[in-house]
Amino acid sequence: MTEVYKQQFAYFGSWCRLLIMDERKYLRRRLGKTLRGLRLRKGFSQLGFAKAAGIDRSYYAKIEKGTVDISLTIFRRISKGLGFRLSRLARVIERILD
């Protein structure tokens, strides 16, 4: 591998990672805003909802801020806390993110 090729590959690789990270941040923030809106429509405070869903309040706050990725287990707890089936919440979020 020539030196020029290595440099171009390194530049392209870092650029792709940057795009992927930006997309992840964007999706997490949109998800957080959506969950916040749904929580408020149900009349929950952040603390009350976190307790109802069985999630630590500070962790749930990070989800709404879009600073953490969530597991399927947490997503399921959130859906139950909102009174939605998991599939219904996924469809709602999919429509918003598309």
C-alpha positions in Angstrom: 0.0 0.0 0.0 1.4 3.3 -1.0 1.7 6.2 1.5 -0.8 8.4 -0.5 -3.3 5.5 -0.6 -2.9 5.1 3.2 -3.5 8.8 3.8 -6.6 8.8 1.5 -8.0 5.7 3.2 -7.4 7.2 6.7 -9.1 10.4 5.6 -12.1 8.6 4.1 -12.4 6.3 7.0 -12.5 9.1 9.5 -15.0 11.0 7.4 -17.3 8.0 7.3 -17.0 7.5 11.1 -18.0 11.2 11.5 -21.0 10.8 9.3 -22.1 7.7 11.2 -21.6 9.4 14.5 -23.6 12.4 13.4 -26.4 10.2 12.2 -26.5 8.3 15.6 -26.6 11.6 17.5 -29.4 12.9 15.3 -31.4 9.7 15.7 -30.9 9.6 19.5 -32.0 13.3 19.8 -35.1 12.8 17.7 -35.9 9.7 19.7 -35.5 11.6 22.9 -37.7 14.5 21.8 -40.3 12.0 20.7 -40.3 10.1 24.0 -40.5 13.4 25.9 -43.5 14.5 23.9 -45.3 11.2 24.4 -44.5 11.3 28.2 -45.8 14.8 28.5 -49.0 13.9 26.6 -49.6 11.2 29.2 -49.2 13.7 32.0 -46.0 12.2 33.5 -43.2 14.1 35.1 -39.8 12.7 34.3 -39.4 11.2 37.7 -43.0 9.8 37.8 -42.5 8.2 34.4 -39.1 6.7 35.2 -40.6 5.1 38.3 -43.6 3.8 36.4 -41.3 2.3 33.7 -38.8 0.9 36.2 -35.9 3.0 34.9 -33.5 5.2 36.8 -34.6 8.8 36.5 -31.1 10.1 35.6 -30.8 7.4 32.9 -34.2 8.3 31.5 -33.1 12.0 31.4 -30.1 11.0 29.3 -32.4 9.1 26.9 -34.6 12.2 26.5 -31.5 14.3 25.9 -30.3 11.9 23.3 -26.9 11.2 24.9 -27.2 7.4 25.3 -28.3 4.5 23.2 -31.0 2.3 24.6 -31.4 -1.4 24.7 -34.5 -3.3 23.6 -35.2 -4.1 27.3 -35.3 -0.4 28.1 -37.4 0.4 25.0 -39.9 -2.2 26.1 -40.1 -0.7 29.6 -40.7 2.7 28.1 -43.4 1.3 25.9 -45.2 -0.3 28.8 -44.8 2.9 30.8 -46.5 4.8 28.0 -49.2 2.2 27.8 -48.2 1.2 24.3 -47.4 -2.2 22.8 -43.7 -2.4 21.8 -44.7 -2.7 18.1 -47.0 0.3 18.3 -44.3 2.5 19.9 -41.8 1.4 17.2 -44.2 2.3 14.5 -44.8 5.8 16.0 -41.1 6.4 16.3 -40.4 5.1 12.8 -43.0 7.5 11.3 -41.4 10.4 13.1 -37.8 9.5 12.2 -38.6 8.9 8.5 
